Amino acid sequence: MMMSLNSLNYSTCTLTRMSSHHSHNRTRKGSVLATPPSSIISQTEESSNLAHTTENSPLGAALKRPDSAVLLTQENAVGIIGGLSIGTTLNFVRKLVTWSSKDGGNGLPFVLCSDPVLNKELSFHERGPSLLLVGRNENLQKDHALVVKNLSDKRIFLEKSGARCIVMPCHISHSWYDEVAKGSSVPVLHMGECVAKELKELNLRPLEAGSTLRIGVLASDATLSAGVYQEKLQNEGFEVVLPDKATMEHTVIPAVEALNRKDIEGAQNLLRIALQVLLVRAVNTIIIASDDMRDLLPPDDPLLKKCVDPMDALARSTVEFAKSVERNA
């Protein structure tokens, strides 16, 4: 699957296509913004059997040939592991380009691994059984082990490609953050930690006298069950407010179902109700940690002023890390 990046306005971008049978490079000329010509996007097309994702693929071959896998040599190179959908991943890339190109910057060199097989597996876990069921279901445990291996192999590939930090612009991928980051020779940024630190730096004040600072989190059942954001927010001194069972059953889940039916208006109305339910509980802001819900409301919707997108925090933190590496180089 080849991806058109004209919408990203790259002056020069090298796309590396990898499949189970062959690989080739193509250089495209884009327009407008200047981005490092060394930006490389690796798009893998593999069989539907996740167990053979790395063994029988160019990625697996690259992992066995560490001396030939280096793609970038810059100190500020970023490795990106694609997530639930290519659309979400490219949305993060746009944010990364925007924040790194501010004030006349040239942007950051990066390597992006996007795997359609992994997309499907993450989608299953995002919309499938709750992570709370792990441990009771042997097959589900096996599926999780395969996803962890896939993510970990991509992390290793990105390290050997020259990435000096690695990011996963995907909420559900962070369910296995500890396993994926274990043994990494470079920092693996955690999206929950990035947004928690940014909120801490805002020096927010409680909306009710004498109460703690409350942050709402709106996400899928799987992301909430995995605690992707709760612990990171609590470590910064915030009280985390989650949708209650009734809100999940009658607004959040139906909103996603309506969206899947292309009932945009119905999904928007249900999402607004879910946000308002959290706001009446005196939260300072709401983290929308769902790819399905993030762009559901129009940009000018007043409710969005009370919400934050973790992707923004991850992009800004990535740029900040890259700049710190440059300063210390």
N, C-alpha and C positions, 0 to 999 in steps of 0.2 A: 504494500500500500504506500503510494507516494503522497506526500503532503505538500500542498502549495503554501508557500510562506509569503506571498506577495502582500498579504494583509498586514504582515509584520513590518513592512517597509525596510527590509534589509538591503544595504547597498551590495553586499556580497554574502552569499550563504551557501555552504557546502552541505548537500544532503547525502548521507550514506545509507543506502538501502541494503538491508540484510535479509536474506531468506534462507530457507533450509537447503536450497539448491544452488544459489549463486548470490553474488554481491557485486555492486557497481556503484561508482560515484558520479554525481552530476552537479555541476556548479551553475546556479541560476543568478542572473543579474536582476536585482530589484531596483528600488528607487528611494529617494528622500533621505531617511535617517542613516547616519553612519554607524555601523555595528561591526565589531571585529570580524575580519574575513575568516578567522579561525573558528567561528561558531559552527559547531557540527551537531547535526541531529541524527541520531541512530534510530531507525524505525525497523523493528523486527517483525517478520511475518513467519509464524511457525505453526506447527500442527496444533490441534485442539487438545492434545494430551499434555497437560502441564508437567507431568512427571518427566517428559523428555524435552522440556523447554530449553534447557542449557546443554544437555549431553549431546544432542543432535542438531546444534545450531551454530552459527558463526560466533555467537556470544560465548558458547562453551569452548569453541576453538580458540578464541581470543584469551580466555582465562587460562588456557594451557600454554599460551605463548606470551608471557608477560613482557618480553623484550620487544615485541612487535605491536603492542597494544597502545603505546603512548600516542595520543592525538594532540594534546595541548601541553605547552611548557610554561605558560604564564603562571605567576605566583597567585593570581586572583581568579584562576579558572574554577568554574562551578559545575558540579555534576547534578543532573536532574533525573530523578526516577519518575517516569510518567505514572499517572494514577488511574482513577475510575474511568475517565474518558479523555480522548485526545483534545476535545474542546476545552475541558477544564485545565489541562496541562498547558495548552497554548495561551489560555487566559492568564495563567501565572507567568508565562514567558513574556507576554506583553507588559505585565506589571513590572517584571524584572528589568526589561529594556527601558521602560519609562523612568523608573527610579534611578537606574544606573546612568541614564543619559541626561539627567537634570543638570542644570548649570553648565552645559556644554560638554558633559562627559561623553566618552566614546562607547559606553556600554561595557558589558562583561563578556569574556569568552566563556562558552559553556558547551557541555556535552549533554545531550538529552537522549535517554533511552525510553522509547515508547513501544510497549508490547501489547498487541491486541488480545493475546491469550491472557495476560495478566489483567487487562481491563475487564474481561469477562469474569474472571475469578473474583476480583475485587467487587464487581457489581453483584455477584451472587452473595457475598458476605455482607455487603451493604444493605441489600434488600431481602436477604434470606433470613434464616433462623438467628435469633439473638445470640450474641457472644456469651451470654450467661449460661447457655446450654453446653458450652464447651466442657468436656470432662464427662459428660453423660452420653455423648454420642461419639463413638469410636471413628466413624467415617468423617465426621466433622473435624475431629482432631487431625486426622490424616490430611484432609484438605488444607487445614491451616498450616501444617508442616510444609506442604508443597508451596504454598504462597510465601512462607518465610524463606524457603530455599530460593525461590524465584527472585524475591526482593534482595536477598543477601548476595546472590550471584551478580545482580545488576550493580549493587553497591561496590563489589570487588572490581567489576569491569570498569566502573567509573573511576575508581581509585587508580587503576593501572592506566587509564586513559589520560591521567594528569590532573584530575579534579582535586582541588585543595580544600573543598568543602562540598557536602552533598545535602540535597534537599529533596523532600517528597511532598509535592503540592497536592496532597490527597489526604482527606481526613481519616478514612478507614485504614489506609496503609499504616498510620501511626498506632494502630492496635497492636502491631508487632514491632514497634520502634526499638525496644530493648534488644530483641533478638537480631534485628537487622543491623543495628549500630554496634553490636558486640564485636570487638576485634578490629574495628575500623582504624586505619592509620590517620584518618582525617576527621574533622568534626562533622557530625551529622546533625543538622539543625532540627529542632523539634518545633512544629508549628504551634502547639499549645503553649510551650514555653515562650516563644517569640511574642505571641499576643498578650500573654500574662505580664511580661516585662514592660511592654508598651503601655498597657493599662496602668501599671504601677507608676510609671513615669509621668502619667497625666495628673497625679496628685488629686484624684477624685475625692469628693466629700459625700458622706452618706445622705440619702434623700430624706431620711427620718432621723431626728435628733436622738443620739444615744445608741443608734444601731450600727451594725457593721456595714462595710462596703459590699454591696451585692451585685453580682454579675450573672446575668441569665445566659443559658446555653441552649440553643435550639438546634437539634440535630436528629439524625436517624436513631432508631432504637439501638442499632449495632454500635454506632459511635458513642452514644451515651453509656451503653453497657460496658464498653471497653475503658471508659474513664479517660479518654484522650485529653480532655481539657480540665476535668475536675481537680486532679492532684496539682497540676501546674498553677492553677488559679489559687488554690488553697495555700500553696507554698509562698505566694506573694501576699497572703493575708486577706484574700477575698472570701466572702461567703458565696457559694455557688448555688444558683437557683435553677432547677430543672423543671420542665413541664411535668405536671402530675399525670397519673395514669389516664384520667378522663380526658385531659387535653391531648395526650398522645393518640388515644383511641378515636376521639371525635373531631380533632382538627388537624394534627400534624400528619398522621398516616393517611387520612382521607385527602389531604391536600396533595400529597405525592401521588396518590391513586388518581386524583382528578387531573393532575399534570400529565400522567401517563396516558390518560384518555384524551389528551389535547383540550381539556376543559380549563383553559387558562384563567378565565374569569372566576370559575368556581374555586380553583386552586389558590388564586390571589386572595379571595375573600376568607377562605379557611386559614391561610397563613396570617392574614391581618388579625384574625381572632386569636390565634396562638400567640402572636407577639403582644397583643394587648393584655392577655391573661398574665404574661410574665411581667409586663410593665406595671400592672396594678399591685404587684408584689414588691414595689419600691426598688427595682433593680436600676443601677446607674446606666447600664448599657446591656445589649444582648449580642452575643456572639452567634452569628448564623453559620454554623459548622455543617452545612449541607450543600453539596453541589446542585442538588435538585432545586433547593429553595433560594439559593444565593441571588440569582438573577430573575427571580419570578416577579418581583415588584418593579414598577417603573422607577428609574433613577430619582425622579422628583417626588416620590411618595414620602410624606412626612415621617412615617414610621421608620424609614431607613436612617434618619438622622440619629435615631437611638440605637442603631446597630453597627457592628463592626464586621469586616470580612477578614478572617485569619490569613487569607492569601496575601493581603496587603502587608500585614505584619511580617509574614515570611519573606516576602520580596524585599522589604526595607531592611530586615535583619541580615539577609544574604548580602545586600549591597554594603551594609555597615561592616560585616565581617571581611568582605573582600577589600574594602578600603583600609581596614586595620592591618591586613596582611601586607598591602602595598606600602603603608607607612613604615612597617617594621622590616621590610625587605632590605 
